[in-house]
Amino acid sequence: MLQLFIELTNQIFWEGYAEQLAKENPAVFQRELADFVDCYNS
């Protein structure tokens, strides 16, 4: 699921967005990932 999230954010924003967000603001990264997983499983 993490890889799918990374691929999607690379397409929406820019290459490396998820990795940069995870490094610079891990709390926001976790929240966005959790939101993505929730929406994906709905």
N, C-alpha and C positions, 0 to 999 in steps of 0.2 A: 504494500500500500504506500509505503514511503517513496519508493521509486516512481510510482504513478503520480504522486503529489509533486515530486521534483520535476518530472517531465512536463506536467501541466503548467506549473509556475514558470518554467523556462519558456514555454510557448506564449504565456500571457504577458510576462514581464520581460525578462532578459535571461540569457544563459548564466547560470550560477546564482540566480536570485535566492533560491531556497538555502543554498549553502551559506551565502553571505548573511541572510537573515538569521540562520541558526547560530552563526558565530557572533553576530553583533547584538542580537536580541533574542535569546533562546526562549523566553516566555512567550513572546509574540509568535515565534515559529511554532511552538507547541500548540498554541491556541488555534492558529490557522490550520495546522495539520489535523487537529481534533475536529474542527468545523468541516474540513474536507471529508474526513472519514465518516462523520455523521451524515453528511449530505449524500455521500456515495452509497452508504448502507440503507438510505431511505427508499 
